[in-house]
Amino acid sequence: MLAPLLVCMALIPLLATLIARIPLHWWWIRCFEFPRVQIATLSLLCGVSALVFLSPGNWHTAIWLIVLITIALQSQYILPWTRLWPVDVKNASKQSPSKQHITLLIANVLTPNRHTEGLLGMIRQHQPDIILTLESDQWWQDKLDPVLAEQWQYNVKVPLDNLYGMHLYSRLPLKDASVKWLIQEDIPSIHTQVQLESGDHIRLYAVHPRPPAPSESEKSLWRDAELLWVGQEVHQTPQPTLVAGDLNDVAWSRTTRLFCRVSGMLDPRRGRGMFSTFHAKNPLLRWPLDHIFVTNHFTLVNMQRLDAFGSDHFPILATLCYQPSRQNEQERPEADSEERQQASETIQKGKTEKQQT
């Protein structure tokens, strides 16, 4: 009786793995893309249970065959975000000029969270050039403005009480800053040029699309459309660019990987680690939701996940170096014509189809 039960238990992670491969936008399909590490771990536990509780034989072999298939499929997605993989973004040279460095701190603050001192303490400690807060409403703006106004005097503020407010504070000059509502009328994004201390200008997109979840959106369509809109824009108007924010998507998802190919952007976490930022309060349900993508004009000085401060997200901090002379060292991902057509169709559908929930 135990052997058939273990087979059924081993089949559940395999089924979850296969469901995630279905190319549909429904939230209950896309949600299986998130816990890939957890699914692989559950599958491995089933295999270990077979070793402990079953004698060698057909049941034992069947369970381990299922486990190995599951882990092999999941490893395709997981391994690029471990140190076993080559890095996408090269390390900056030790002699790289500091005037070409830019440090970003991204923090989804969680609107009802009231622990401002934890975040402000990290800002004082790390002195980032740019601070991007997400889910920040008017209350958060009133708490941050008096502290940040002197040093981070350039800013774009979008206080909202719908969990999609965002604030950008910068010590570096901003140019042509604007707030855009790309796909859905209640989901903002910030687009701006940033002038580095060297005088060079780079482009920054700050985004926070709505996630596919029962309480948020029945499909990932609108999230996917927003990310691919930005990716298409980066490709069509090429210049040194950073895309940062809570994408409500994991680094290894179908959409995020397509975004990288469509935009030609690189993920500095590849080959270095997952830097999982959500869920800060539940270590068993943790995956990388907060992202920084870069064009191949940039190298990486440092990247780290910071301590929790009361939000359900950890902040993430990255220092990048604008080094266009090293572009040829970093291979850009490239979408084929079919993928570009798919991206365009998703964007158009996201603009025309209305959300039901």
C-alpha positions in Angstrom: 0.0 0.0 0.0 2.9 2.4 0.8 4.5 1.9 -2.7 1.5 3.0 -4.7 1.1 6.0 -2.4 4.7 7.1 -2.9 4.2 6.7 -6.7 1.2 9.0 -6.5 3.1 11.5 -4.4 6.0 11.5 -6.9 3.6 12.1 -9.7 2.2 15.3 -8.2 5.5 17.3 -8.6 5.9 15.9 -12.1 2.3 17.0 -13.0 3.0 20.5 -11.6 6.2 20.6 -13.7 4.3 19.7 -16.9 1.4 22.1 -16.2 3.9 25.0 -16.0 4.9 24.2 -19.6 1.4 24.9 -21.0 1.6 28.2 -23.0 -1.6 29.8 -21.6 -2.1 32.9 -19.5 -4.5 31.6 -16.9 -3.2 32.3 -13.4 -3.6 28.7 -12.1 -1.2 27.6 -14.9 1.3 30.4 -14.5 1.5 30.0 -10.8 3.3 26.7 -11.2 6.3 28.6 -12.7 7.0 30.2 -9.4 7.9 27.4 -6.9 10.3 25.4 -9.2 12.9 24.9 -6.4 10.1 23.8 -4.0 8.7 21.4 -6.6 12.1 19.9 -7.3 12.7 19.5 -3.5 9.4 17.8 -3.0 10.2 15.4 -5.8 13.6 14.6 -4.3 11.9 13.9 -0.9 9.7 11.4 -2.6 12.8 9.6 -3.9 14.5 9.7 -0.6 11.3 8.2 1.0 11.4 5.4 -1.5 15.0 4.6 -0.5 14.2 4.6 3.2 10.8 2.8 3.2 10.8 0.5 0.1 12.9 -2.5 -0.9 14.6 -2.5 -4.3 12.1 -3.5 -7.0 9.7 -2.2 -9.7 8.0 0.3 -7.4 11.3 1.7 -6.3 12.5 2.0 -9.9 9.3 3.7 -11.0 9.4 6.3 -8.3 13.0 7.2 -9.0 12.4 7.4 -12.7 9.6 9.9 -12.1 11.8 11.8 -9.7 14.7 12.0 -12.1 12.4 13.3 -14.9 11.0 15.9 -12.7 14.3 17.2 -11.4 15.8 17.1 -14.9 13.0 19.3 -16.2 13.1 21.7 -13.3 16.9 22.0 -13.4 16.7 23.5 -16.9 15.1 26.5 -15.3 16.9 26.5 -11.9 20.5 26.0 -12.8 21.1 29.3 -14.7 20.4 31.1 -11.4 23.1 29.2 -9.5 26.9 29.5 -9.4 27.1 26.4 -11.6 26.2 28.6 -14.6 28.3 31.2 -16.5 27.5 34.8 -15.6 25.4 36.9 -18.0 26.9 40.2 -16.8 30.6 40.4 -16.3 32.2 41.7 -13.1 33.4 45.3 -13.3 37.1 45.8 -13.3 38.6 47.0 -10.0 39.9 50.1 -11.9 36.5 51.0 -13.2 35.8 54.7 -12.8 33.4 55.5 -9.9 31.9 58.3 -11.9 30.4 55.7 -14.2 28.9 53.7 -11.3 25.2 53.7 -10.4 23.7 52.1 -7.3 20.0 51.2 -7.2 18.0 50.1 -4.2 14.6 48.6 -5.0 12.2 48.1 -2.1 8.6 46.9 -2.3 7.5 48.4 1.0 4.1 46.7 1.4 1.5 49.4 1.7 0.3 48.7 5.3 3.8 48.2 6.6 4.8 51.0 9.0 8.4 50.1 9.7 10.0 53.0 7.8 13.1 53.2 10.0 14.3 49.8 8.8 14.3 51.0 5.2 15.7 54.4 6.0 18.5 52.8 8.0 19.5 50.8 4.9 19.4 53.9 2.7 21.7 55.7 5.1 24.0 52.8 5.3 24.4 52.1 1.6 23.8 55.6 0.2 22.3 54.4 -3.2 22.2 56.8 -6.1 18.6 55.8 -6.9 15.9 54.5 -4.5 12.8 52.9 -6.1 9.9 52.1 -3.7 6.9 50.1 -4.8 3.5 49.8 -3.2 4.2 53.2 -1.6 1.2 55.4 -0.9 0.8 59.0 0.4 1.6 57.9 3.9 4.9 56.4 2.8 5.6 59.6 0.7 5.0 61.8 3.8 7.5 59.7 5.8 10.2 59.5 3.1 10.1 63.0 1.7 11.5 64.9 4.8 14.4 62.4 5.1 15.4 62.0 1.4 14.6 65.5 0.1 18.1 67.0 0.7 20.3 64.3 -0.8 17.9 62.6 -3.2 16.5 65.9 -4.6 15.4 64.5 -8.0 12.3 62.5 -7.8 9.1 61.1 -9.5 6.2 60.4 -7.2 3.1 58.3 -7.9 1.4 57.8 -4.5 -1.5 55.3 -4.9 -3.5 53.3 -2.4 -4.2 50.4 -4.8 -0.8 48.6 -4.0 0.8 50.0 -7.2 2.1 53.3 -6.1 5.8 54.0 -6.8 8.4 56.6 -5.9 11.7 57.2 -7.5 14.3 59.3 -5.5 17.6 60.1 -7.1 20.8 62.0 -6.2 21.7 61.9 -9.9 19.9 64.4 -12.3 16.8 63.0 -14.1 15.9 64.1 -17.6 12.6 63.7 -19.5 11.0 61.9 -16.6 7.4 60.7 -17.1 4.8 58.5 -15.7 3.1 56.2 -18.2 0.1 53.8 -17.9 1.2 51.3 -20.5 -1.4 48.5 -20.5 -3.8 49.1 -17.6 -5.1 52.5 -16.5 -4.4 51.9 -12.8 -0.8 50.5 -13.2 1.9 53.2 -13.6 5.5 52.9 -14.7 8.2 55.5 -14.5 10.4 56.3 -17.6 13.4 58.6 -17.3 16.9 59.4 -18.4 19.6 59.5 -15.6 22.7 61.5 -15.9 25.7 59.8 -14.3 28.5 61.7 -12.6 30.6 61.1 -15.7 28.0 63.1 -17.7 26.8 60.0 -19.6 23.0 59.5 -19.9 21.3 56.1 -19.4 17.6 55.2 -19.6 15.7 53.7 -16.7 12.3 52.0 -16.6 10.6 51.3 -13.2 7.8 48.8 -13.5 5.4 46.9 -11.2 2.8 45.0 -13.2 -0.2 43.3 -11.7 0.4 39.6 -10.8 -1.6 36.6 -12.0 -3.5 35.6 -8.8 -7.1 35.0 -7.8 -7.4 38.3 -5.9 -5.5 40.3 -8.5 -6.0 39.0 -12.1 -7.4 35.9 -13.6 -4.6 35.9 -16.3 -1.0 36.9 -16.6 -1.8 38.5 -19.9 -1.6 42.1 -18.7 1.6 41.6 -16.7 3.1 39.8 -19.7 2.0 42.6 -22.1 3.5 45.3 -19.9 6.9 43.5 -19.6 7.0 42.8 -23.3 6.0 46.4 -24.2 9.1 47.6 -22.3 11.2 44.9 -23.9 10.1 45.9 -27.4 10.7 49.6 -26.6 14.3 48.8 -25.4 14.9 46.9 -28.7 13.4 49.5 -31.0 15.2 52.5 -29.4 18.6 51.0 -28.4 20.6 52.9 -25.8 22.1 52.0 -22.4 19.1 50.9 -20.3 18.1 49.6 -16.9 14.8 48.0 -16.2 14.0 47.6 -12.4 11.1 46.8 -10.2 8.8 44.1 -8.8 7.9 42.3 -12.0 5.5 39.9 -10.1 7.2 37.2 -12.2 10.2 34.9 -11.5 13.5 35.1 -13.4 13.0 31.7 -15.0 9.4 32.1 -16.3 8.4 31.9 -19.9 7.6 35.6 -20.0 10.7 36.9 -18.3 13.0 34.8 -20.5 11.0 36.1 -23.6 11.4 39.6 -22.3 15.2 39.2 -22.2 15.3 37.9 -25.7 12.9 40.6 -27.1 14.8 43.4 -25.3 18.3 42.0 -25.6 18.8 42.6 -21.9 20.9 40.7 -19.4 20.2 39.4 -15.9 23.0 40.1 -13.5 21.8 37.3 -11.2 22.5 34.6 -13.8 25.5 32.6 -12.6 25.5 34.3 -9.3 22.3 33.2 -7.4 18.6 33.7 -7.2 18.5 36.6 -4.8 15.0 35.6 -3.9 13.1 38.6 -2.5 9.7 37.2 -1.8 8.3 36.0 0.6 10.4 37.7 3.3 8.2 36.2 6.1 8.0 32.6 4.8 11.3 30.9 3.8 9.5 27.9 2.4 7.7 30.1 -0.2 10.5 32.2 -1.6 11.4 33.2 -5.1 13.0 36.1 -7.1 10.3 38.7 -7.9 12.3 41.9 -7.7 14.6 42.4 -10.7 17.2 44.6 -12.3 17.9 44.0 -16.0 20.7 45.7 -17.9 21.8 46.2 -21.5 25.3 45.0 -22.3 26.7 48.4 -21.8 26.9 47.6 -18.0 29.1 45.4 -15.8 28.4 44.5 -12.2 30.2 45.8 -9.2 28.1 44.3 -6.5 24.6 42.9 -5.9 23.0 41.8 -2.7 19.7 41.1 -1.0 19.3 43.3 2.1 17.6 42.6 5.4 13.8 42.4 5.9 12.2 45.6 7.3 8.6 44.5 7.8 7.5 44.1 4.2 6.8 40.8 2.5 9.7 41.6 0.2 13.4 41.9 0.9 15.0 45.0 -0.7 17.7 44.4 -3.4 20.7 46.5 -3.9 22.9 46.6 -7.0 25.9 48.7 -8.1 26.5 48.7 -11.9 29.2 50.3 -14.0 28.5 51.9 -17.3 31.3 50.4 -19.5 30.3 50.5 -23.1 33.8 49.5 -24.1 33.1 46.0 -22.8 29.9 45.4 -24.8 31.6 42.8 -27.0 32.4 40.6 -23.9 28.7 40.2 -23.1 26.5 38.3 -25.5 23.0 39.7 -25.9 20.1 37.3 -26.1 18.1 37.6 -29.3 14.5 36.8 -30.2 13.7 35.2 -33.5 10.9 36.5 -35.8 8.3 34.1 -34.3 9.0 35.3 -30.7 8.8 39.0 -31.8 5.5 38.3 -33.4 4.3 36.5 -30.2 5.4 39.5 -28.1 3.5 41.9 -30.4 0.4 39.8 -30.3 0.5 39.6 -26.5 1.0 43.4 -26.2 -2.0 44.1 -28.6 -4.2 41.6 -26.7 -3.2 43.1 -23.4 -4.3 46.5 -24.6 -7.6 45.4 -25.9 -8.8 42.7 -23.5 -10.3 43.9 -20.3 -9.7 42.3 -16.9 -12.7 40.6 -15.4 -11.5 40.4 -11.7 
